[in-house]
């Protein structure tokens, strides 16, 4: 077990032995806290919250639960334990020792990968900063804040790498991570999904289900990196990311359960008439956040992805499960839009150029397992409606299915006019959003109480009861 030191900046990287780096990070720390107080959860900074905090990096002992004020949370720098004699597991450098420092020829690329990952962490906090004011229960409020503080700590993880390995450029990038703002037209966050508003709890559940699951797969790919400090950082981050996806998947499941209950209470099976969220609206929110999250993997055909793989910078999720770690000869069959017409045609893409799609495959399968669990709730209650993942071609803003192309949820091509006329059938309309927000107009902060549109969880956090006072006034 690797213990976390009790320094000003908690860490397990012997920060006190590098005084220059320690001073640089201690100078960055007040800027981070200023950002947190400005852009973190609004109205709750002085509250005591029942939070999980890292006390070691061991899989069985890295978390401690107690009441903490969020600005006093023990953010810090935690790397998973080093793997002795670790070798690069893929690409042209297969079998060579991993790097403990940044190879000069990959300096800019690694910095870009780290900055892009790092930018998502504060972005999600900014997107969710007002949700506490409409929380459905104290249990949900506590889970929101746990996600928020861990995203803040993941930002610290990336900032440490920038400061430690990239000199002045890294310090400037670390400052930039606190200067961009989600949804800001002048200084937006780097990736599109992280500029989308999250102003209702159904969006939050869908975001943590789908967008945080993208984060899982990006971290799994970076955990394979030949740059060992990045691998060790992301491997520890994955232990925390699991909770974020749990919040999303179980959150949607609780909505599905409550919707089913309300449908059974109504003679017309009308959940809205009983103050719930109807299943077609749930499907629209699923379509939105799933398609936005698919974009985060990048283009289906990518020379950048091929270069990352060849150089040993970013692998496939769980690379050890693949037989061929060179990927020099294989192809990936893919339907791509034909030039000029947009009609789909089959094409065999060199495997290295399809690495984004290989990663997306694992993501889609993972998402489907979650949707299957939601549908079991419906089936068990005798409801025939089934939630579905839309086609990968639907509502894409990045990749080969963007650039003015339009498809319905089944993947059928549409004209621009038909898309404009019918998109509200498949994505949340202004009226849908207004209705969902109306159900959450008033926060429920009394222990054991919950808003009508979502079910109570079957159990609480860390063996506490669901009606435990997770956030104290």
Secondary structure, DSSP 8 states (H G I E B T S, - for coil): --B---SSSEESS-GGG-HHHHHHHHHHHHHHHHHHHHHSSTT-TTSEEEEEEESB-STTT-EEEEEEEGGGS--EE------TT-B--SSTTTTSB-BSS--GGGHHHHHHHHHHHHHHHHHHHHHTTTGGGG-S-HHHHHHHHHHHHHHHHHHHHHHHHHHHHSHHHHHHHHHHHHH--TT-SSS--SSGGGGS---SHHHHHHIIIIIHHHHHHHHHHHHT-SBHHHHHHHHHHHHHHHHHHHHHHHHHHHHHHHHHHHHHHSTT--TGGGTS--HHHHHHHHHHHHHHHHHTT--SS-HHHHHHHHHTSS--TTGGG-S-SS-SS-EEEEEEE-TTT--EEEEEEEGGGGHHHHHHHHHHHHHHHHHHHHHHHHHHTT---------TTTT-SSSTT-TT-EE-TT--EE-HHHHHHHGGGTS--HHHHHHHHHTTSS---STT---TTS---SS-STT--TTS--EE-
